[in-house]
Amino acid sequence: MKILFFGQLVEVVGTKELIIEGITDIHALTSSLHQQFPLLAQSKYVVAVDQEIVSGNQHLHENNIVALMPPFSGG
């Protein structure tokens, strides 16, 4: 699946995009990413799956596009 990073998270992981296989849900994804990029575990971000912000755990499929975005404020 494709993982996209935005804002300061690009600096934390060193890329705008990763391809990861074998991940079944959000918790497994974040756990894997936190192991690869320890500074990511200290960062605040929201997760979107196929352009929809999600909270909690959600099952993932290989064709999903997951985005990690820093919190943002509107005006």
N, C-alpha and C positions, 0 to 999 in steps of 0.2 A: 504494500500500500504506500501511497505517497504521503509524506509528512512535510508540511510547509511551516516555516518559521517567519515571524514578522517582528518588526521593531528591534528592541535591544536583544531579543532572543536570538537573532541572527548572529550577533557578536558572541553570545554565550556558547552557541554550538558551532559557530564557524562556517555555516552554510545556510542558504535559504530553503533548501529542499533535501530530503533524504528518502530513500526507498527502503522499506523494512518489510520483511516477510515473516510469516508464522506468528503474528500477533492476533489474539482473539478478542481482546476487549481493551477499553480505555485504561483500566488499572494495570494490565500487563504492559501496555504501551508506555505509560508514564514511568513505571518501574524500570523498564529497559532503558528508556532515555535518561533517567536519573543516574543509572549505573554508568552509562557511556559519558554523560556530561554532568558531573556532580554539581556544578554551578547552577544548572537548570533546576535542580531540586530546591535551591534557595530563591529562585525567581518566582514572581507571581505571574500567572497567565491563565487565560481561559482556553478551553478546547472547543473547536467546532468540527463537526463531521458533515461533510458535503454541504458546507455553507450554513449549517445550523448550529448555534452554540448549544452545548450540552452540559449538564451537570450530573455528577455521579458517574456510575459505571454504565457502559453501553457496549453491546456486542459489536464487533467490527468485522468487515469483510475485506478481502484482498483488493477489491475495486474502490474502496472508500478513499476519499481525500480528507486527511485530517490536518487541521491548521491549529497551531499554538500561537496565541496572540497575547501580548501584554494587555493588562486592563486599560481601558480607555474611558474618557469622560466626554459627555456630550454637552452641547450648549444650546 
